[in-house]
Amino acid sequence: MPKILISDKLSPTAVQIFRDRGLDVVYEPDLGKDKAALLEAIADADGLAVRSATKATADVIAAAPRLKVIGRAGIGVDNIDLDAATNAGVVVMNTPFGNAITTAEHAIAMMFAIARQIPQANASTHQGKWEKSAFMGTEVYGKTLGLIGCGNIGSIVASRALGLKMKVAAFDPYLTPDRAVELGVEKVDLDELLARADFITIHTPLTEQTKNILSKESLGKTKKGVRIINCARGGLVDEDALKEALDSGHVAAAALDVFATEPATEHPLFGHKNVVCTPHLGAATTEAQENVALQVAEQMADYLLTGAITNALNMPSVTAEEAPKLRPYLALAEDLGSFAGQLTETGVKAIEIIYAGSVSKLNRKPLTQAAIAAILKPMLQGVNIVNAPTIASERGIEITETVTEKARNFNATIQLKVTTERFTRTVTGTIFGGIPRVVEIKGVEMEATFSEHMLYVTNEDKPGFIGALGSTLGEHGINIATFNLGRGTAGGDAIALLAVDSEVTPDVLEAVRAIKHVKQAKALSF
């Protein structure tokens, strides 16, 4: 059974989920802190479950040749080298919804903390002071909350703020007008949000586009007295610029749960009278820790046991219900792609995948990725179903999908159309009796199953060819298992596709190519 390595502290219930699903589990909650030990322990792992302490770097991933999935119990995957995982064909999953409510509640709590100076007043009162007039706060009622990012967490913050009778303005390029109406927020651009908001809270991932989204320039566009909350990711706020704005009084207060460098044991904002800091507590509730641990265990087990993919960052999702329906078509897409790829001898310019019939109604993204990977694998090292779209894009290969509801002669077909520097070749397949079959090659109809060893021959349709081919293979000790023929027109070009019992060696190929009327001969393996 697949082996799961858990290298960070995880709920005992989550560990038991793996065991109950029949997986081999190694639970070493402190392993992630010892990289040398991690490199040794991960060598035979099929899955790696982590929180934030383990750094799944490129060398860690390279040390795990069997690794198929990394599961992060939480949202952020800053501690996982996503590019290295993708290149290695490792699916990376997170649990984006398990701690959403907890993080949203922490943002609201931080907003109240800086609105009423609760931490400062608490510290003063504990010291025996009674500085009632020193801590003049502000109401949140009727104020405008500016949301930068209105996804899962941001939308929860919006609902809580609306319940407090605040006005909510949201900046999010992916927020549709209809969704904004549904949430009860006003969709605005960033400059308008900065100019209008009394409180600004950030709920976006850290990317090249969002890094320092609250920069010195952006903070300069805010209204005087604005209050800033960041419970999302360090690096979204220019911390030096924020300190400058706080010192000048332009920003009234800030609440930070995350920092550009963590753990943050020293920071220019520590000790600032108008700053509230917490040590990345956004997901730190009993409920959230349990939820994300259980979710990551279920997701990883589902993938390893059934092929279901949930909350993956580098693969399209496949539900548990979809997985068994997709499985035969994944095999078909891989076989067709391998067939086309092994016959391709020049650079690929474009790949079109045509789905017809019932397969067109399925989740096609995994099928497309499987086909692309199989086409490119004979030409490029390291191609897999996870990284295939990226590799194709890097090489300028155009990928298109075409869908039609009716398939000619069959319930469902997948056709690959591969355009190279010299020609365009098509190959079509279907599922019959649960087995992938090829039913068309270059416009020529035929029917054949895929076998471990095969011989593909194109020839002129002339008398004597079949006998000559059989004799040649017999002379070289090659036994024919199946012999499938197809032709365009009588006397024109024909195709022979043979399954044989042993490998077709180069000397056998040379003998086949020497047969009269043969145009091309190629050994295939599946």
C-alpha positions as CSV (number, residue, x, y, z in Angstrom):
1,M,0.0,0.0,0.0
2,P,1.1,3.6,-0.5
3,K,3.3,5.1,2.3
4,I,2.5,8.4,3.9
5,L,5.2,10.4,5.7
6,I,3.8,13.0,8.2
7,S,6.7,15.3,9.1
8,D,4.8,18.0,11.1
9,K,2.4,17.9,14.0
10,L,-1.0,16.7,12.8
11,S,-4.2,15.8,14.6
12,P,-4.2,12.1,15.8
13,T,-7.6,11.8,14.1
14,A,-6.0,12.7,10.8
15,V,-3.3,10.1,11.3
16,Q,-6.0,7.5,12.1
17,I,-7.8,8.4,8.8
18,F,-4.8,7.4,6.8
19,R,-4.6,4.1,8.8
20,D,-8.3,3.4,8.5
21,R,-8.0,3.9,4.7
22,G,-5.3,1.1,4.7
23,L,-2.3,3.4,4.1
24,D,1.1,2.8,5.6
25,V,1.7,5.8,7.9
26,V,5.0,7.1,9.4
27,Y,4.2,9.9,11.9
28,E,7.3,11.9,12.9
29,P,6.0,15.4,13.9
30,D,9.4,16.9,14.5
31,L,11.0,15.5,11.3
32,G,10.4,18.7,9.3
33,K,12.9,20.6,11.5
34,D,15.7,18.2,10.6
35,K,16.4,18.4,6.9
36,A,19.0,15.7,6.8
37,A,16.7,13.3,8.5
38,L,13.8,14.3,6.2
39,L,15.9,13.6,3.1
40,E,16.5,10.1,4.3
41,A,13.0,9.4,5.5
42,I,11.2,10.6,2.4
43,A,13.1,8.2,0.0
44,D,10.3,5.6,-0.1
45,A,7.3,7.9,0.6
46,D,4.3,8.1,-1.8
47,G,2.8,11.0,0.0
48,L,4.1,13.8,2.3
49,A,1.7,15.6,4.7
50,V,3.0,18.9,6.2
51,R,2.0,22.0,7.9
52,S,4.4,25.0,7.8
53,A,7.6,23.7,9.6
54,T,8.6,21.3,6.8
55,K,10.3,22.9,3.8
56,A,9.5,20.7,0.8
57,T,12.3,22.2,-1.3
58,A,13.5,20.9,-4.7
59,D,16.2,18.7,-3.1
60,V,13.7,17.1,-0.8
61,I,11.3,16.4,-3.7
62,A,14.3,15.0,-5.7
63,A,15.1,12.6,-2.9
64,A,11.7,11.0,-3.2
65,P,11.4,9.1,-6.5
66,R,8.1,7.5,-5.4
67,L,6.5,10.7,-4.3
68,K,3.1,11.4,-5.9
69,V,1.4,14.0,-3.6
70,I,2.3,16.6,-1.1
71,G,-0.6,17.7,1.2
72,R,-0.5,21.0,3.1
73,A,-2.8,21.2,6.1
74,G,-3.6,24.9,5.6
75,I,-3.8,27.4,2.8
76,G,-0.3,28.8,2.2
77,V,2.2,26.7,0.3
78,D,5.2,29.0,0.6
79,N,7.1,26.1,2.2
80,I,6.6,23.9,-0.9
81,D,8.6,24.4,-4.1
82,L,5.6,24.2,-6.4
83,D,7.7,24.3,-9.6
84,A,9.9,21.5,-8.5
85,A,6.9,19.4,-7.5
86,T,5.2,20.1,-10.8
87,N,8.3,19.2,-12.8
88,A,8.5,15.9,-10.8
89,G,4.9,15.1,-11.5
90,V,3.9,15.5,-7.8
91,V,0.4,16.8,-7.1
92,V,0.4,19.6,-4.5
93,M,-2.8,20.0,-2.4
94,N,-3.8,22.4,0.2
95,T,-7.0,22.9,2.4
96,P,-8.2,26.4,1.5
97,F,-11.5,26.2,3.3
98,G,-10.7,24.4,6.6
99,N,-9.4,27.6,8.3
100,A,-11.3,30.2,6.3
101,I,-13.8,31.1,9.1
102,T,-11.0,31.2,11.7
103,T,-8.9,33.5,9.7
104,A,-11.8,35.8,8.8
105,E,-12.7,36.0,12.5
106,H,-9.1,36.9,13.4
107,A,-9.2,39.7,10.9
108,I,-12.4,41.1,12.4
109,A,-10.9,40.7,15.9
110,M,-7.8,42.6,14.8
111,M,-10.1,45.4,13.4
112,F,-11.8,45.8,16.7
113,A,-8.5,45.7,18.5
114,I,-7.1,48.7,16.6
115,A,-10.4,50.5,16.6
116,R,-10.7,50.5,20.4
117,Q,-7.0,50.0,21.3
118,I,-7.8,47.0,23.3
119,P,-4.3,45.5,23.7
120,Q,-2.8,48.8,24.8
121,A,-5.7,49.4,27.3
122,N,-5.4,45.9,28.6
123,A,-1.7,46.3,29.2
124,S,-2.2,49.6,30.9
125,T,-4.9,48.4,33.2
126,H,-2.9,45.3,34.2
127,Q,-0.2,47.7,35.3
128,G,-2.6,49.3,37.8
129,K,-3.2,52.4,35.7
130,W,-6.6,53.8,35.0
131,E,-6.0,55.8,31.8
132,K,-9.6,56.1,30.7
133,S,-9.0,59.2,28.6
134,A,-5.9,57.9,27.0
135,F,-7.6,55.3,24.8
136,M,-10.1,57.1,22.7
137,G,-11.4,54.7,20.1
138,T,-13.6,54.8,17.0
139,E,-16.8,53.0,16.0
140,V,-16.8,50.6,13.1
141,Y,-20.6,51.2,12.6
142,G,-21.2,53.1,9.4
143,K,-17.5,53.0,8.4
144,T,-16.2,51.8,5.0
145,L,-14.2,48.5,5.1
146,G,-11.9,48.1,2.0
147,L,-11.4,44.5,1.1
148,I,-8.3,43.8,-1.0
149,G,-9.2,40.2,-2.2
150,C,-12.7,38.9,-2.0
151,G,-12.3,35.2,-2.3
152,N,-13.3,32.6,0.3
153,I,-11.9,34.4,3.3
154,G,-12.6,37.9,2.1
155,S,-16.2,37.1,1.4
156,I,-16.6,35.8,5.0
157,V,-15.0,39.0,6.3
158,A,-17.5,41.0,4.1
159,S,-20.5,39.2,5.6
160,R,-19.3,39.8,9.1
161,A,-18.6,43.5,8.4
162,L,-22.1,43.9,6.8
163,G,-23.5,42.4,10.0
164,L,-21.8,45.2,11.9
165,K,-23.5,47.7,9.6
166,M,-20.3,48.7,7.8
167,K,-20.1,49.6,4.2
168,V,-17.9,47.2,2.2
169,A,-15.9,48.1,-0.9
170,A,-14.0,45.3,-2.6
171,F,-11.1,45.2,-5.0
172,D,-10.6,41.8,-6.7
173,P,-9.9,41.4,-10.4
174,Y,-11.7,38.0,-10.3
175,L,-14.8,39.3,-8.5
176,T,-17.7,39.4,-11.0
177,P,-20.4,42.1,-10.8
178,D,-23.0,39.4,-10.1
179,R,-21.0,37.9,-7.2
180,A,-20.5,41.4,-5.8
181,V,-24.2,41.9,-5.7
182,E,-24.7,38.5,-4.1
183,L,-22.2,39.3,-1.4
184,G,-23.6,42.8,-0.8
185,V,-20.3,44.5,-1.5
186,E,-19.4,47.3,-4.0
187,K,-16.8,46.3,-6.6
188,V,-14.3,49.1,-7.0
189,D,-10.8,49.6,-8.4
190,L,-7.8,49.8,-6.1
191,D,-7.3,53.5,-6.1
192,E,-11.0,54.1,-5.3
193,L,-10.8,51.7,-2.4
194,L,-7.6,53.4,-1.0
195,A,-9.3,56.8,-1.2
196,R,-12.5,55.8,0.5
197,A,-11.7,53.1,3.1
198,D,-11.6,53.8,6.8
199,F,-10.3,50.3,7.4
200,I,-8.4,48.2,4.9
201,T,-8.0,44.4,5.3
202,I,-6.0,42.2,2.9
203,H,-7.1,38.7,1.8
204,T,-5.1,37.7,-1.2
205,P,-2.2,35.3,-1.8
206,L,1.3,36.6,-2.2
207,T,2.3,36.7,-5.9
208,E,4.5,38.9,-8.0
209,Q,1.3,40.9,-8.8
210,T,0.3,41.3,-5.1
211,K,3.7,41.8,-3.5
212,N,3.7,45.1,-1.6
213,I,0.2,45.9,-2.9
214,L,0.2,48.4,0.0
215,S,3.4,50.1,-1.1
216,K,4.5,53.6,-0.1
217,E,2.7,54.9,-3.1
218,S,-0.5,53.1,-2.3
219,L,-0.4,54.1,1.3
220,G,-0.1,57.7,0.2
221,K,-3.4,57.4,-1.7
222,T,-5.3,56.4,1.5
223,K,-7.3,58.8,3.5
224,K,-5.7,60.2,6.7
225,G,-6.5,58.1,9.7
226,V,-7.0,54.8,7.8
227,R,-6.4,51.6,9.8
228,I,-4.6,48.6,8.1
229,I,-5.2,44.9,8.9
230,N,-3.1,42.1,7.4
231,C,-3.9,38.5,8.3
232,A,-3.1,37.0,4.9
233,R,0.6,36.9,4.0
234,G,3.7,38.8,4.9
235,G,5.0,40.8,2.0
236,L,1.7,42.2,0.9
237,V,2.4,45.4,2.9
238,D,5.7,47.4,2.6
239,E,6.5,47.3,6.3
240,D,9.0,50.2,6.1
241,A,6.5,52.3,4.3
242,L,3.8,51.4,6.8
243,K,6.1,52.4,9.7
244,E,6.7,55.7,8.0
245,A,3.0,56.3,7.6
246,L,2.3,55.4,11.2
247,D,5.0,57.7,12.5
248,S,3.6,60.6,10.5
249,G,0.1,59.9,11.7
250,H,-1.3,59.4,8.2
251,V,-2.1,55.8,9.1
252,A,-3.9,55.8,12.5
253,A,-3.2,52.1,13.4
254,A,-2.2,48.8,12.0
255,A,-2.8,45.2,13.0
256,L,-0.4,42.5,11.6
257,D,-0.7,38.8,12.0
258,V,1.9,38.0,9.3
259,F,5.3,39.4,8.4
260,A,7.7,39.4,5.5
261,T,10.1,37.3,7.5
262,E,8.8,34.7,9.9
263,P,9.3,33.9,12.7
264,A,9.5,37.6,13.4
265,T,11.4,37.9,16.7
266,E,12.6,41.4,15.9
267,H,10.8,44.0,13.8
268,P,10.8,47.8,13.4
269,L,7.0,47.9,14.2
270,F,7.3,46.0,17.5
271,G,6.6,48.3,20.3
272,H,4.9,50.9,18.2
273,K,2.1,52.4,20.2
274,N,-0.4,52.2,17.4
275,V,0.4,48.7,16.2
276,V,-1.1,45.4,17.3
277,C,0.9,42.2,16.4
278,T,0.1,38.5,16.7
279,P,2.4,35.6,15.7
280,H,0.5,34.3,12.7
281,L,-2.6,33.2,14.6
282,G,-5.0,33.4,11.7
283,A,-5.6,29.6,11.7
284,A,-4.8,29.0,15.3
285,T,-8.1,27.6,16.7
286,T,-8.8,24.1,17.8
287,E,-11.5,23.8,15.2
288,A,-9.4,25.0,12.3
289,Q,-6.4,22.8,13.2
290,E,-8.6,19.8,13.3
291,N,-10.5,20.7,10.1
292,V,-7.4,21.2,7.9
293,A,-5.7,18.1,9.2
294,L,-8.8,15.9,8.5
295,Q,-9.3,17.5,5.1
296,V,-5.7,16.9,4.0
297,A,-5.8,13.3,5.2
298,E,-9.0,12.6,3.2
299,Q,-7.7,14.4,0.1
300,M,-4.4,12.6,0.0
301,A,-5.9,9.2,0.7
302,D,-8.6,9.7,-2.0
303,Y,-5.9,10.6,-4.5
304,L,-3.6,7.7,-3.8
305,L,-6.4,5.1,-3.6
306,T,-8.9,6.3,-6.2
307,G,-7.3,9.0,-8.3
308,A,-9.6,11.8,-7.0
309,I,-7.9,15.2,-6.9
310,T,-9.2,17.9,-4.6
311,N,-7.8,21.4,-3.9
312,A,-4.7,20.8,-6.0
313,L,-2.6,23.8,-7.0
314,N,-1.0,22.1,-10.1
315,M,-3.6,19.7,-11.4
316,P,-7.3,20.0,-12.3
317,S,-9.7,18.7,-9.7
318,V,-11.3,15.2,-10.1
319,T,-14.0,14.2,-7.7
320,A,-14.4,10.8,-6.2
321,E,-17.5,10.3,-8.4
322,E,-15.6,11.4,-11.5
323,A,-12.5,9.3,-11.0
324,P,-13.9,5.9,-11.9
325,K,-15.7,7.3,-15.0
326,L,-12.5,9.1,-16.1
327,R,-10.1,6.1,-15.5
328,P,-10.7,4.3,-18.8
329,Y,-10.6,7.5,-20.8
330,L,-7.4,8.5,-19.1
331,A,-5.9,5.3,-20.3
332,L,-7.2,5.9,-23.8
333,A,-5.8,9.5,-23.8
334,E,-2.4,8.2,-22.7
335,D,-2.4,5.4,-25.3
336,L,-3.5,7.6,-28.1
337,G,-0.9,10.3,-27.1
338,S,1.8,7.7,-26.8
339,F,0.9,6.3,-30.3
340,A,1.1,9.8,-31.8
341,G,4.2,10.7,-29.9
342,Q,6.1,7.6,-31.0
343,L,5.3,8.3,-34.6
344,T,6.3,11.9,-34.4
345,E,9.9,12.6,-35.6
346,T,9.9,16.4,-35.9
347,G,9.0,19.3,-33.7
348,V,5.4,19.6,-32.6
349,K,3.7,22.9,-33.4
350,A,0.1,22.3,-32.3
351,I,-2.1,19.7,-30.6
352,E,-5.8,19.5,-30.9
353,I,-7.9,17.2,-28.7
354,I,-11.4,16.5,-30.1
355,Y,-13.9,15.0,-27.7
356,A,-17.0,13.5,-29.2
357,G,-20.1,11.8,-27.6
358,S,-20.5,11.1,-23.9
359,V,-16.8,11.8,-23.1
360,S,-17.4,15.4,-24.0
361,K,-19.6,15.8,-20.9
362,L,-16.8,14.5,-18.5
363,N,-14.1,16.5,-16.8
364,R,-11.8,16.9,-19.8
365,K,-8.8,18.7,-18.3
366,P,-7.1,15.6,-16.8
367,L,-7.7,13.8,-20.1
368,T,-6.1,16.7,-22.1
369,Q,-3.1,16.8,-19.8
370,A,-2.6,13.0,-20.0
371,A,-2.7,13.2,-23.8
372,I,-0.2,16.1,-24.0
373,A,2.2,14.4,-21.7
374,A,2.0,11.1,-23.6
375,I,2.6,12.9,-27.0
376,L,5.7,14.8,-25.7
377,K,7.2,12.0,-23.6
378,P,9.1,10.3,-26.4
379,M,10.7,13.6,-27.4
380,L,11.3,15.3,-24.0
381,Q,12.6,14.0,-20.7
382,G,10.8,14.6,-17.5
383,V,7.3,15.2,-19.0
384,N,4.4,14.1,-16.9
385,I,0.7,14.6,-16.6
386,V,1.3,17.4,-14.0
387,N,3.8,19.5,-15.9
388,A,2.8,18.8,-19.5
389,P,0.8,22.0,-20.1
390,T,3.6,24.1,-18.7
391,I,6.2,22.4,-20.9
392,A,4.0,22.7,-24.0
393,S,3.5,26.4,-23.3
394,E,7.2,27.0,-22.8
395,R,7.9,25.5,-26.2
396,G,5.2,27.5,-28.0
397,I,3.0,24.5,-28.7
398,E,-0.6,25.5,-29.3
399,I,-3.1,23.4,-27.4
400,T,-6.8,23.4,-28.3
401,E,-9.9,21.4,-27.3
402,T,-12.9,20.8,-29.5
403,V,-16.1,19.3,-28.2
404,T,-19.0,17.7,-30.1
405,E,-21.9,15.9,-28.6
406,K,-22.2,13.2,-31.2
407,A,-19.5,10.6,-32.1
408,R,-19.7,8.9,-35.5
409,N,-20.2,5.1,-35.1
410,F,-19.4,5.1,-31.4
411,N,-20.8,6.2,-28.1
412,A,-17.6,8.3,-27.4
413,T,-14.3,9.0,-29.1
414,I,-11.2,11.0,-28.4
415,Q,-9.2,12.2,-31.5
416,L,-5.7,13.7,-31.3
417,K,-4.6,15.9,-34.2
418,V,-0.9,16.6,-34.0
419,T,0.6,19.2,-36.3
420,T,4.4,19.1,-36.8
421,E,6.8,21.0,-38.9
422,R,6.1,18.6,-41.8
423,F,2.5,17.3,-41.6
424,T,-0.7,16.9,-39.5
425,R,-1.5,13.4,-38.2
426,T,-4.8,12.2,-36.6
427,V,-5.5,9.2,-34.4
428,T,-8.8,8.4,-32.9
429,G,-9.8,5.9,-30.2
430,T,-12.7,4.7,-28.2
431,I,-13.5,2.5,-25.2
432,F,-15.0,-0.9,-26.0
433,G,-15.6,-3.4,-23.2
434,G,-13.6,-1.2,-20.9
435,I,-10.5,-1.5,-23.1
436,P,-8.9,1.4,-25.1
437,R,-9.0,0.8,-28.9
438,V,-7.7,2.8,-31.8
439,V,-10.4,3.2,-34.5
440,E,-8.8,5.6,-37.0
441,I,-5.3,6.6,-38.1
442,K,-4.6,9.4,-40.6
443,G,-8.2,9.1,-41.8
444,V,-8.0,5.4,-42.3
445,E,-10.5,3.4,-40.4
446,M,-9.3,0.3,-38.5
447,E,-9.8,-1.3,-35.1
448,A,-7.0,-2.5,-32.8
449,T,-6.2,-2.7,-29.1
450,F,-2.9,-1.4,-27.7
451,S,-0.3,-4.0,-26.7
452,E,3.1,-4.0,-25.1
453,H,5.0,-4.6,-28.4
454,M,3.5,-3.4,-31.7
455,L,4.6,-2.8,-35.2
456,Y,3.2,0.1,-37.3
457,V,3.6,0.0,-41.1
458,T,2.4,2.2,-43.9
459,N,2.5,0.8,-47.3
460,E,1.1,0.8,-50.8
461,D,-2.0,-1.4,-51.1
462,K,-0.5,-4.0,-53.4
463,P,-0.9,-7.8,-53.7
464,G,1.7,-9.9,-51.8
465,F,2.5,-7.3,-49.1
466,I,0.8,-9.2,-46.2
467,G,2.5,-12.5,-47.1
468,A,5.9,-10.8,-47.4
469,L,5.4,-9.0,-44.0
470,G,4.4,-12.2,-42.2
471,S,7.3,-14.2,-43.7
472,T,9.8,-11.5,-42.7
473,L,8.6,-11.5,-39.1
474,G,8.6,-15.3,-39.1
475,E,12.2,-15.4,-40.3
476,H,13.2,-13.2,-37.4
477,G,11.3,-15.2,-34.8
478,I,8.6,-12.6,-34.2
479,N,5.2,-14.1,-33.5
480,I,2.1,-12.1,-34.5
481,A,-0.6,-11.9,-31.9
482,T,-3.1,-9.7,-33.9
483,F,-2.9,-8.2,-37.4
484,N,-5.1,-5.2,-38.2
485,L,-5.4,-3.6,-41.6
486,G,-6.9,-0.5,-43.0
487,R,-6.8,1.4,-46.3
488,G,-8.0,4.7,-47.8
489,T,-8.8,3.5,-51.3
490,A,-8.1,0.3,-53.2
491,G,-4.5,0.4,-54.4
492,G,-3.7,3.5,-52.4
493,D,-2.0,3.9,-49.1
494,A,-2.7,1.3,-46.4
495,I,-1.8,0.9,-42.7
496,A,-0.9,-2.3,-40.9
497,L,-0.9,-2.3,-37.1
498,L,0.4,-5.6,-35.5
499,A,0.6,-6.7,-31.9
500,V,3.6,-9.1,-31.5
501,D,4.9,-11.2,-28.7
502,S,8.4,-9.8,-28.5
503,E,10.3,-6.6,-29.0
504,V,10.7,-5.4,-32.6
505,T,14.5,-4.9,-32.7
506,P,16.3,-2.5,-35.1
507,D,17.4,-5.3,-37.4
508,V,13.8,-6.5,-37.7
509,L,12.7,-3.0,-38.6
510,E,15.4,-2.8,-41.3
511,A,14.1,-6.0,-42.8
512,V,10.5,-4.8,-42.8
513,R,11.5,-1.5,-44.4
514,A,13.2,-3.4,-47.2
515,I,9.9,-5.1,-48.1
516,K,8.6,-3.9,-51.4
517,H,5.8,-1.3,-51.1
518,V,6.7,-0.4,-47.5
519,K,6.8,3.4,-46.9
520,Q,7.3,3.5,-43.2
521,A,7.9,1.0,-40.3
522,K,8.0,1.9,-36.7
523,A,8.3,-0.2,-33.5
524,L,5.8,0.9,-30.8
525,S,5.6,0.0,-27.1
526,F,2.8,0.6,-24.6
